[in-house]
Amino acid sequence: MLDALPYRLATIAVLVALFAIPLVVHDDYYLHLFIVSGIFAAAVVGLDLIVGYVGQLSLAHAAFFAMGAYTSALLFIRLHWSMWLGLPAAALLVGVVAIVLGSIILRTRGHRFIIITVVFAELMRLVATNWVDMTRGFMGLPGLVVPPLVLPGIGAIDLTSKSRFYYVVLVAAIVAFVICRVIVRSSIGRKFVLIRENEPLAESLGISAFRYSMIAFAVGAAIAGAAGSLYAHYVGFVSPDLFNFSYVTIMLIMVILGGKGTLVGPALGAVIFTFLPEFLREASHWRMITFAAILIAATLFMPKGIVFPLLTHLLPRERRLRNARAA
Amino acid sequence: MPALLEGHRLAVRFGGVAALKGVDLAVDAGEVLSVIGPNGAGKTTLFNVITGRVRPAAGAVLFDGEPIHRLAPFRIALLGVVRTFQKTEVFGPLRLIDGVAAGALARNDPNPLARASEALSTVGLDRKAHLSAQQLSYGDQRLLEIAQALAAKPKVLLLDEPASGMNHHESKRIMKLIVELRARGLAMILVEHNMHVVMSISDRVIVINYGEKIAEGRPDHVRNDARVIEAYLGVPQAADARAR
């Protein structure tokens, strides 16, 4: 569906616009929001693999994000590893943790799966809070920095300004998106969808639901870990607050209201639901109530997410009719 | 020489209830074996054991002489033992072609969509390949289930009540399809309540009641077996009512 020429052009236009943002936006506050959006966009396209494609509601994703942040922070503080080493290490470690957790819980589905992911997230929060010797507990780990980018022949490029770190995040989000897109468009991704639509049937035809759920779960977790590492070094500080339930809530809002099972939807959702609460600051006392009202309205009127109505209005008419007939 | 698929002394217990008590069966390539018996006799449980959804408490399932009763369902399917379900199972919102491709994708077939369209034309749904499964009539969904199974390249196909709820015309279509698949050398095990279907296309019939095999043989032989008449068919009028 997204191979048609108009979509190629739209993709190029979006990419140009994304790269041009720091040239147009000079306000650090808005750049900050774009950076946070980008970090969350990376994390939630990973979450979309498991929630949107395989169809399992994981509430452990924010914990994976936080574990990535802690891994990278601890490697920096204890071993003086820069973010360039800490980020892949965080992705790897969190991916391995997801494989271990997944080998236990991916044999279950539905309520049991959801509950175990919550328990896991809570357990990790307790570890971060109580393993004071390692994590400094509630005091958190301060003093994280963004390392310069050393390129052979050019030298060290300082990335500490927001307009430069924006590009680090943008590249990371694009890499995460491309990884997920390659997976979902491959035969692996088609198996994800078959498992989502009817797991017992997919199994009876020779598809291992366990194996493919594991791929989605582990890749999604590794991406969340990498995103967490970026977040830690950007903010410069990690604390057990990262494990708060509000993070997983906002990530699921991004995925589901963005349009689960599309990758583009959750990425767009990350931008919208990072900016929206900030814009609502104008409403002061009414801020959270307004935000909640918008979420409820979106759930009621756009049950498939924001991106579907957008796509259907942009699609050429005959294609739209064909899709409507197939839906 | 052993048969393609054999069940030896298969026993299953659910809590205190014995669902199967030492059932034997064998089916070979190009053969249709029907399993009949009253509701709750253990027919679907037998399918669940053969396809790995239920582990037998005792006994063994051999495919090509190798035991398969400890394998996961998807591995058994990959070996070539594929089933359909009593309650229709399809990939609701997906296009037929994408859902039917599942079995070919599972086998890492280089061209799953081509396999899917072959399977769809075998059952006569090729012209509806781009509709979604939930747009089909019930009868077509039952055919779709067979197409899904065929794309998984079965050697043994287990059909769980393929003609249930079908009108006369639709069940004739299913019978024609089964006969055609048998001619291709497929081994089939059929669970079916429609006696007309069972008696016309089966090579052999086994009858189970309360988890035990009470008769086995050619359809006409089984039809006249006193124990079968007593346990399952009852008086002729009741048999007609059930067969409908």
Interface residues (C-beta under 8 A of the other chain):
Chain A: S187 R190 K191 V193 L194 E197 N198 P200 L201 A202 E203 S204 L205 G206 I207 S208 A209 R325 A326 A327
Chain B: T51 A72 P73 F74 A77 L78 V82 R83 F85 E89 V90 F91 G92 P93 L94 R95 D98 G99 A101 A102 G103 L105 A106 R107 N108 P112 H130 L131 S132 Q148 A149 A151 A152
